[in-house]
Amino acid sequence: MEQTDTYLIRPNHQHKFKPAIVKECVREIVRERLSGVQFDPDNVSQLTCSLADCVKDKVKNAGLDKYKLIVQVVIGEQRGQGVKISSRCSWDADTDNYAEEVYMNDSLFCVVAVFGSYYY
């Protein structure tokens, strides 16, 4: 009887973090939740938290069980200004990845970044 290894240190291709699929999930949620919303500084912290939780839940249900997900949401008032956002992290380029989506309307802008880090 031949034994095989049951411990996987790398995800197979079907279970890898796919930025295009994650980006589509994020786009759908952001458009649904922010369409027609006006910027309100008193409500923006609650909105960012609920948006991040919603994105995390939907992406987690897309079959990324072995990934630690980090969701970052930035919402600001749209006044024609420029914004630069950057991030750094240490990861395995073979298994880890990220997806981002930008949404803007007349009142606000929203940047959502989802980072997926594989659990070994």
N, C-alpha and C positions, 0 to 999 in steps of 0.2 A: 504494500500500500504506500503510495507516494504522498508526501505531505507538501503543502504549498504555504507560502507566507500569507498570513491574514492581516498583517499590519502594513498599511499603505503609508509611505512617506511622501508620496506625490499623488495628486488627484489625477484620475484618468481624464481624457479629453472631454467627456460629457459633463463632468462635474467641476471643470475649471471655471473661474470667474470670467464671465464674458461681458466686457464693457458695453457692447452694443445692446445686449438684452437688458442689462441693468439700467442703461441710459433710457431705454424705452419705458421701463417701469417708472423711473423718476419723472420723465416727461409727462406721462399720463397723470400721475398724482399731482404734480405741480400745476399743470393746466387746469385740472379739475378743482383743486383747492384754492387757487389764486385768481382765477378768472373773475374779473369784475371787482376784486378786493381793492380797497383804498388803503394807503399807508396810514397806520394809526400807531404812534409811538407808545401808547399805553397798552396796546394789544400785541405788539410785535414779538415780545419774548415768549408769550404763550403760543403764538402762531408758529414760531420757529421750532419750538419743542414738539408740538403736535405734528408738524410736518416731518420732522426728523424721525419721530416714532412711526409714523405711517409709512415712510419710505423704508425704514429698517424692517418692518414687519413684512411688507410686500416683497422686498428683495430676499429676505430670509426664506419666504415661502416659494421662491423660484428655484429651490434645489441647492442652495449653498449652505448646507448644514455644517460642513467642516470648515467654514470660514468665520473668522471674527470680523464683524462689520463695524466700521466707523463711519457715521453719517454726520457731515458738517453742513449746516444750513446758515446762510447769511442773507438777511433781508434788510434793505435800506431804502430810503426815500429817493425817488427818481427826481433829480433836479438838473440833469444834464451833466453832472460831474463824472469824472473818471474814477474807477476803482480798480486797484490791483490786489489780487489775493494770491498768496503762495503758501505752499506747505512742503514739509520735508518729513521723510520717515525712512527707516531702515527695513528693507524687506527682501524677499527672495524673488528675483525677477522672473523666475520660471513659473511660480505659482500665484503670486500676488499681483493685484492690479487695481485700477480705479476707474470710475466713470464720473462725469460731471455734466450738469445741465444748467443753463442760464435761462431765466424767464424775466421778461420785462413787460410792464404795461405803463400807462401814463402816470401812475402814482408811485410805483415801487419797482425795485429789481430784486431778484432772488437768485442766489448761486447755491446749488446743492452739489456736494461732492460725496461720493460713496467709495470708501476704501475697503478692499477685501484682502485679509491676511489669512493664509491657510494655517489651520491648526495641525500641528504635527503630532 
